């Protein structure tokens, strides 16, 4: 699933008339780039959630025949659900019992998904996601075995700790995630519904479920969150 429904408020003025997912980097939209990224690893069944200028998203997917992938639309036109709510809303589009990948449309990276899945399976994890040592306004906090223990906002100092440890190692979230299918049942049991973030899900489940950070520091990664980040992305991703 590619999370694509956000309002893109940091990406104005483009997002006054377009969804951020259709911003262009070296001749390709962010959406196309993420679809082609997944294709490199044999992932051709894709769910895309839409809200902001949803019709533009649907039209470009149809016009380009999903760029060769089988793309299903998860419609959030009437309600913006954030990442966690968006995932739960799309439950019926996933294959029961199969693990799956999510990523964010405004993140470009060359994280090796096969290595991430291999790590996930080796660690017998419930959720595994890419992390790096890069500077970030917010960090996930891990123990020395790379198990998620908490979260910190580096600007406000706010912390949320799920597992107390003497030493916690900060890492920046890369937004490429492997989930076991059981995440849907786990979210419902934990009482999640409507609009909520995956960050809240991770922190709610971390003490009971093995949630692991896969360090891929050194790989290319750009958060194309603002118009001025397009030039950086174009210099890194031809």
C-alpha positions as CSV (number, residue, x, y, z in Angstrom):
1,X,0.0,0.0,0.0
2,X,1.2,3.5,-0.9
3,X,-0.1,6.1,1.5
4,X,-1.1,9.0,-0.9
5,X,-4.1,10.6,0.7
6,X,-2.5,13.5,2.6
7,X,-3.3,17.2,2.0
8,X,0.3,18.1,1.4
9,X,0.1,21.4,3.3
10,X,3.9,21.7,3.3
11,X,3.9,21.4,-0.5
12,X,1.9,24.5,-1.4
13,X,1.3,26.0,-3.9
14,X,1.4,22.8,-5.9
15,X,-1.2,21.2,-3.6
16,X,-3.6,24.0,-4.0
17,X,-4.6,22.4,-7.3
18,X,-3.0,18.9,-7.3
19,X,-2.3,16.0,-4.9
20,X,1.3,15.9,-3.7
21,X,1.5,12.3,-5.1
22,X,1.5,13.8,-8.6
23,X,4.5,16.2,-8.0
24,X,7.1,15.4,-10.6
25,X,10.8,14.4,-10.0
26,X,12.8,14.1,-13.2
27,X,9.8,13.5,-15.3
28,X,8.1,11.0,-13.1
29,X,5.4,11.6,-10.5
30,X,6.1,10.5,-6.9
31,X,3.3,8.0,-7.3
32,X,4.8,6.4,-10.4
33,X,8.3,6.3,-8.8
34,X,7.0,4.4,-5.8
35,X,5.0,2.0,-8.0
36,X,8.2,1.3,-10.0
37,X,10.2,1.0,-6.8
38,X,7.9,-1.8,-5.6
39,X,8.0,-3.5,-9.0
40,X,11.8,-3.9,-8.6
41,X,11.0,-6.4,-5.9
42,X,8.2,-8.2,-7.7
43,X,5.4,-6.3,-5.9
44,X,2.8,-5.6,-8.5
45,X,-0.4,-5.6,-6.5
46,X,-0.7,-2.1,-5.1
47,X,-3.3,-0.3,-3.0
48,X,-3.3,3.5,-3.2
49,X,-5.4,5.6,-0.8
50,X,-6.8,8.9,-2.2
51,X,-8.5,12.0,-0.7
52,X,-7.0,15.3,-1.9
53,X,-8.0,15.8,-5.6
54,X,-8.9,12.1,-5.6
55,X,-10.2,12.2,-9.2
56,X,-6.8,13.3,-10.5
57,X,-5.2,10.3,-8.8
58,X,-7.8,7.9,-10.2
59,X,-7.5,9.4,-13.7
60,X,-3.7,9.1,-13.9
61,X,-3.7,5.5,-12.6
62,X,-6.3,4.6,-15.2
63,X,-4.6,6.5,-18.1
64,X,-1.3,4.8,-17.4
65,X,-2.8,1.4,-16.6
66,X,-1.1,1.4,-13.2
67,X,2.3,1.6,-14.9
68,X,2.1,-2.1,-15.3
69,X,0.9,-2.9,-11.8
70,X,-2.5,-3.9,-10.6
71,X,-3.6,-0.8,-8.7
72,X,-6.6,-0.7,-6.4
73,X,-7.9,2.6,-5.1
74,X,-8.9,2.9,-1.4
75,X,-11.3,5.9,-1.4
76,X,-11.0,8.3,1.5
77,X,-12.7,11.2,-0.4
78,X,-15.1,12.0,2.4
79,X,-12.7,11.4,5.4
80,X,-9.0,11.7,5.8
81,X,-7.9,8.9,8.1
82,X,-4.1,9.3,8.4
83,X,-1.8,6.3,8.0
84,X,-3.3,4.0,10.6
85,X,-6.9,4.7,9.8
86,X,-6.1,4.6,6.1
87,X,-4.5,1.1,6.5
88,X,-7.5,-0.2,8.5
89,X,-10.0,1.3,6.0
90,X,-8.2,-0.7,3.2
91,X,-8.4,-4.0,5.0
92,X,-10.7,-5.7,2.5
93,X,-8.3,-5.0,-0.3
94,X,-5.5,-7.1,1.2
95,X,-5.1,-10.8,0.8
96,X,-6.1,-12.5,4.1
97,X,-3.1,-14.2,5.8
98,X,-0.4,-12.6,3.7
99,X,2.2,-10.2,5.0
100,X,2.4,-6.9,3.1
101,X,4.5,-3.7,2.6
102,X,3.5,-0.1,3.1
103,X,5.3,3.0,2.0
104,X,4.7,6.8,1.8
105,X,4.3,8.4,-1.6
106,X,6.5,11.4,-0.6
107,X,9.5,9.3,0.5
108,X,12.0,8.2,-2.2
109,X,14.5,5.6,-1.2
110,X,16.5,2.6,-2.5
111,X,16.1,0.6,0.7
112,X,16.3,-3.1,-0.5
113,X,12.9,-4.5,0.3
114,X,14.1,-8.1,-0.1
115,X,16.6,-7.5,2.7
116,X,13.9,-5.9,4.9
117,X,11.6,-8.9,4.4
118,X,14.5,-11.3,5.1
119,X,15.3,-9.4,8.3
120,X,11.6,-9.4,9.3
121,X,11.4,-13.2,8.9
122,X,14.7,-13.8,10.7
123,X,13.6,-11.8,13.7
124,X,10.2,-13.4,13.7
125,X,8.8,-9.9,13.9
126,X,5.2,-8.7,13.8
127,X,6.2,-5.4,12.2
128,X,9.5,-4.4,10.8
129,X,10.4,-1.0,9.3
130,X,13.4,0.8,7.8
131,X,15.3,3.3,10.0
132,X,18.5,5.2,9.5
133,X,20.9,7.4,11.6
134,X,19.9,10.6,9.8
135,X,18.9,13.8,11.6
136,X,15.1,14.0,12.2
137,X,12.7,16.1,14.3
138,X,11.2,12.8,15.7
139,X,12.9,9.5,16.4
140,X,11.8,6.0,17.3
141,X,13.8,4.6,20.2
142,X,15.2,1.0,20.2
143,X,17.0,-1.3,22.5
144,X,20.4,-2.7,21.6
145,X,18.6,-5.6,19.8
146,X,16.8,-3.1,17.5
147,X,13.4,-3.8,19.1
148,X,11.1,-0.7,19.3
149,X,10.7,0.6,22.8
150,X,9.4,4.2,22.3
151,X,9.3,7.5,20.5
152,X,10.7,11.0,21.0
153,X,9.9,14.4,19.6
154,X,13.3,16.1,19.5
155,X,11.8,19.6,19.2
156,X,9.5,19.5,22.3
157,X,11.3,16.8,24.3
158,X,8.1,14.7,24.5
159,X,8.7,11.0,24.9
160,X,6.4,8.0,24.8
161,X,8.0,4.9,26.2
162,X,6.4,1.4,25.7
163,X,9.3,-0.7,27.0
164,X,11.6,0.8,29.7
165,X,15.3,0.3,29.0
166,X,18.4,1.9,30.5
167,X,19.7,2.8,27.1
168,X,17.5,3.7,24.2
169,X,19.0,4.2,20.7
170,X,17.3,6.9,18.4
171,X,16.7,6.2,14.8
172,X,14.8,8.0,12.0
173,X,11.8,6.3,10.4
174,X,12.0,5.6,6.7
175,X,8.3,4.8,6.2
176,X,8.9,1.4,4.4
177,X,7.2,-1.2,6.6
178,X,6.5,-5.0,6.6
179,X,3.4,-6.0,8.4
180,X,2.0,-9.4,9.3
181,X,-1.7,-9.6,8.3
182,X,-2.6,-10.0,11.9
183,X,-2.1,-6.2,12.3
184,X,-5.7,-5.6,11.3
185,X,-7.0,-7.8,14.2
186,X,-4.4,-6.3,16.6
187,X,-5.6,-2.7,15.7
188,X,-9.2,-3.6,16.3
189,X,-8.5,-5.4,19.6
190,X,-6.5,-2.3,20.7
191,X,-9.6,-0.2,20.0
192,X,-8.3,1.8,17.0
193,X,-10.9,3.2,14.7
194,X,-11.5,6.2,12.5
195,X,-8.6,8.6,12.1
196,X,-5.2,7.6,13.7
197,X,-1.5,7.4,13.0
198,X,0.6,4.2,12.6
199,X,3.0,5.7,15.1
200,X,0.3,5.3,17.8
201,X,-0.3,1.7,16.7
202,X,3.4,0.9,17.0
203,X,3.6,2.3,20.4
204,X,0.4,0.6,21.6
205,X,1.6,-2.8,20.4
206,X,5.4,-2.6,21.1
207,X,5.3,-4.2,24.6
208,X,3.3,-7.2,23.4
209,X,4.4,-7.6,19.8
210,X,7.9,-7.8,18.3
211,X,8.4,-4.5,16.3
212,X,11.8,-4.2,14.8
213,X,13.9,-1.5,13.2
214,X,15.9,-2.4,10.1
215,X,18.9,-0.1,9.9
216,X,19.7,0.8,6.3
217,X,21.9,3.8,6.9
218,X,23.9,4.7,3.8
219,X,21.0,4.0,1.4
220,X,19.5,6.9,-0.6
221,X,16.5,8.5,1.0
222,X,14.7,11.9,0.4
223,X,11.6,13.2,2.1
224,X,10.0,15.1,-0.7
225,X,7.9,17.1,1.7
226,X,8.3,20.6,0.4
227,X,8.7,22.1,-3.0
228,X,12.4,22.9,-2.4
229,X,13.1,19.3,-1.7
230,X,12.3,18.4,-5.3
231,X,15.7,19.7,-6.5
232,X,17.5,17.5,-3.9
233,X,15.4,14.5,-5.0
234,X,16.3,15.2,-8.6
235,X,20.0,15.3,-7.8
236,X,19.8,11.9,-6.0
237,X,17.2,10.0,-8.0
238,X,17.7,10.4,-11.8
